[in-house]
């Protein structure tokens, strides 16, 4: 029926003729009912609302008092801990570190006093006793102990006991808290009054960049019991130190309030004023309580408390979630209930009179709704359709027809399943069979045939229409998610690359650390063998044994270099190189490593240069060729080494192993191609893992070293492999300028000798011993130091030291810091840096002309002679 034929009908409620006066009065009764019910509802709701406001005002004040009491009680508990510590000193003339440790352990701070960072004692140190104090502490097993910060002051304090003595608390060991103004004020007040005091908010010395939070320190003075302490002056003279506790406030508050107070926010200030420097705790910011954009709080209050030498200020405000809001909601519910009852009574009075009009309006509204649905469906960019339980389409909107490249009339009558990929048709039939009145909807992703041979992904939400429990029709709404699916696949690929990179990086760090320590051990072996061979005649019966040890040690040093290569820190000498020349020079060695395979070269000319370590490039070629040769087994095969140049764009870099470290632009590549057995797809991702092999065990780092070398050169790798069809390893390196002409190396003088004092600094005793013997062999007078602090002291006592051989990696003061301190003592100091890492990784930490030389561990007497000759 055309919509123009249906017109809205309005009927007015007119009084009927012949109705009595009472009848006309009853006609006005709905209005009287509405007026009286509204007045009663408003009156009782107002009384109830006032009662709620008064009740929750009282609850707010009670909760504020409870918060202050709980906070102060926790602080008093912590004060008692300090009083027990002071009592320990009063009961004993001297409290040892072990006694302090056992006392703290008995308190079980982490369980009984959560939030307390520790329990410590800061000793008063007079200027005249400072050196004696430092020597005493060092004699207790802390050779690097010092009072810090440096500087001259009338009186010092030093943290000597702090339990638990973990890594965080060790950061405060020896700290002079009396030198910092905030701590000084609290310590002075405690000293003069004899009571426990607290600082203003501070960031503790123990804090790191992770989980950084404010804190306070509580101090309680410890006096000499044999001296009077009645007046402030007497207390100052009798002061031995302070028992103190550092308190990390967020941890402290979380322990004080395991469940944050509901519906109330508060701030704690250490002074009776509101400022950022006195703000100790903000429950909203520190507990990350979300605050909606609501009107100002209904309740606010503040309280001041004088305790621990401070006048505390607590401010409180109610949050929207406070119980008052629940009460207001209940109050509004009563109001709404009264209004609803009033409305219902009125509606009942008018229902019969307006029944006819309402029916007509309902019919018109239904038609308008259907028309709106049709327009929405026609104009919507979403895919909309209806189909029968067997999949036959009964309606499709223009958007779906356009997406299918068909006319609406053409699609009607076709089966929905025809557009799906075959593997998804059974899914649709299954979910159609599972639809029921209780579970009428289903949402899933489906793959459809696209233009050409492409696949389109849609997400469809289907709703079943039922008649007496039987499915009669399905309404579907869908959207094209093809681009989203592609993006998800790309994201998964990137995540896999990132996980692999992180894994290899972690293993690289481990390998580099092991190689560094390994080099120190090899230093002793190679050095002792080198010195022993110099002292023995060639025909000595033990010369052969020593040379065997030297050979084994050199093989171990080569393994250490492989480990450094895997860690990405194995570049020893980076220079511009021509890969073609390198491959041709190495061809006879590669043919030996190839086993049963023939070597074939396919070199592109001209080829841009690369900046690389030639030794490591040779190692890559040797490892890849040896790996290819072993893949041939007993059969005769062929290995082709190919070079070339390529310009990589962003998409090309993404598909490479280690591509995340590469930049776009010109690159040089070399490929090692074999016709061996090849690899399965599941083996390829594992071949760069250290010590992974598909052959026998014990093959060393192998391809893992290749991975580390290429990563260290900011290059990439691509692998092609298929079982039975061989493997191709392609290594890409950034292109550089042409290769310069080689420079003739200066000959080494084997009989050169030096003279004078040399300071040898190394934390390994074996390295110091063998280095000392080598220096004596070269004519020097060596002085050995086991650490940075000792080195500085020896350098001050020996101003005639000609040079310093300094280990880079040492506990405490490392080589880099020691070098800076030596320069402050003597700007002209000559330092030769020693490390198991490569020269490039070490020298880049310093200025170009700062070092007099570099020597890599493990080194021989010949290498040491050459370095000392150049540095002299």
Buried (B, 14 or more C-beta within 10 A) or exposed (E): EEEEEEEEEEEEEEEEEEEEEEEEEEBEEBEEBBEEBBEEBEEEBEEBBEEBBEEBBEBBBEBBEEBBEBBBEBBEEBBEBBEBBBEBBEEEEEBEBEBBBEBBEEBEBEEEBBBBBBBBBBBBBEEEEBEEBBEEBEEEEBEBBBBBEEEEBEBBBBBBBBBBBEEBBEBBBBBBBBBBEBBBBBBBBBBBEBBBBBBBBBEBBBBEEEEEBBBBBBBBBBBBEEEEBEEEEEBBEBBBBBBBBBBBBBBBBBBBBEEBBEBBBBBBBBBBEEEEEBBBBBBBEBBEEEEEEEEEBBBEBBBEBEBBBBEBBBBBBBBBEBBBBEBBEEBEEBBEEBBEBBEEBBEEBBEEEEEEBEEBBEEBEEEEEEEEEEEEBEEBEBBBBBBBBEBBBEBBBBBBBBBBEBEBEEBBEBBBBEBBEEEBBEBBEEBBEEBEEEEBEBEEBBBBBBEEEEEBBBBBBBBBEEEEEEBEBBBBBBBBBBEEBEEEEEEEEEEEBEEBBEEBEEBBEBBBBBBBEBBBBBBBBBBBBBBBBEEEEEEEEEBEEBEEBBEEBBEBBEBBBBBBBBBBBBBBEBBBBBBBBBBEEBBEEBBEBBBEBEBEBEBBEEBBBBBBBBBBBBBBBBBBBBBBBBBBEEEEBBBBBBBBBEEBEEEBBBEBBBBBBBEEEEBBBBBBBBBBBBBEEEEBEEBBBBEBBEEEEEBBBBBBBBBBBBBBBBBBBBBBBEEEEBBBBBBBBBBBEEBEEEEEEEEEEEEEEBEEBBBBBBBBEBBBBBBBBBBEBBEBBBBBBBBBBBBBEBBEEEEEBBBBBBBBBBEBBBBBEBBEBBEEEEEEBBBBBBBBBBBBBBBEBBEEEBBBBBBBBBBBBEBBBBBBBEBB
